[in-house]
């Protein structure tokens, strides 16, 4: 179990629980060996500390992993958009492109923006092909 999964599960299970505000999770070490994540401090008002962290995290593991996957895919999409925007927002670089290259970049950028609307998103994505303008850099 990872700290992030435990924090996620606690915040989903207990509406008023906010990591670093009224509880915190850490991973202790014993003789330099990392242990399992645990609740280091619990001050969620009116709520007893959870008994079984394994059961708690098991209830939310699939949802957590889906959110991690979604975040990874969105980060990749945003990184690819940044490559396009670095060209499109730079007047010197943009001005040096042909109309065909500009259109290819515009089409590619729109295809990236449309990625979340694809059937099967976020697990099955048909990533658009980078135009030569970006691939060459």
Secondary structure, DSSP 8 states (H G I E B T S, - for coil): --HHHHHHHHHHH-TT--BTTTEEEEEEEETTEEEEEEEEEE--TT----S-HHHHHHHHHHHHHHHHHHHHHHHHHHHHHHHHHHHHT-HHHHHTS-HHHHHHHHHHHHHHHTGGGSTTTTTS-------HHHHT-
